[in-house]
Amino acid sequence: METIRYVIALMLIAAIPAAIFFWLLIHPFARFWRRLGTGCSYFILCPIAFGVMAVMVMLRGRLLAADFGLNIPLALVGLTLLGAAGIMLLTLRKRLTIRVLVGIPELSPEQPGSLITDGIYARIRHPRYVQMTLAILGYALIANYPAVYAAFFLWLAGISAVALLEERELLDRFGEEYRFYCRRVPRFIPKI
């Protein structure tokens, strides 16, 4: 179990900063990336993201030196959160293709995508980010390393910024239709 916890912790500390950095490079500069095209954009962005991951892996000794140990009640809460995230993911997969998940609509001048406003998107504007937040918190509780909790808080701050930048980019792409959608549907927490 210790090895599993360590691997989970390592994956989180490597992937979270890279993912946040990747999306913070895409959304504010979407027009620039579209002019370059999808292939060229990925040729530039992916090595940067992998470089961030490599640096985090190299720092793993320091980052994962402190370990709170396995905590069964926290791990059970973590498993529950992972279950909820899994259910959300199944719901999302009906609407989100791999193409959308990797950012093709943001980068492609020919395929700007379409605005998704039905299903779970009729309840919250960013269900994928909510789903990822639940999953990351679930994994963090299972791993139970201080660095992973720090990575989770980095995720919360980063994904909040990414959501705001993405909304600006979507407003630019879809105009009044997106503005109307934003007025009706909350960002992260659904109305009861």
C-alpha angles and dihedrals in degrees: 000000000000091000092049091050091049093049091049090050092048092049092050097047090048100042104039099060091042093050094047092047091048094053093042087057093048108045103050091045101038094128091053092049091047090055089053092047132231100284096047091045092053090045088060102034103043097058089050091052092046089048090056089049092049092052091050091049090050089052093049094106092061097034096049098037091104115064127177091200130230113321110190097202091049091046090052091051087047092053090049090052090048089052091052090046090050092053090049090049091054089052092047095048088068089064106025122066123197086253090062094042093057094048104254093145090054093049105033120088090194100045111042092165127223133275112261111212105151134081113017088351088069087065103039133011097221109035092150091060091047090049092049091047091054091047094048092048090048092052091044091055091050094047093042098194121143091229091056091053088050089051089051091054089047086053092052093050094040097046090048089056092043091051092053092048091046090052090054090050092047090049088053091050101040104023120188093005089062093043089055091047091052091053091054103038127053120232104238113345117059122229113251 
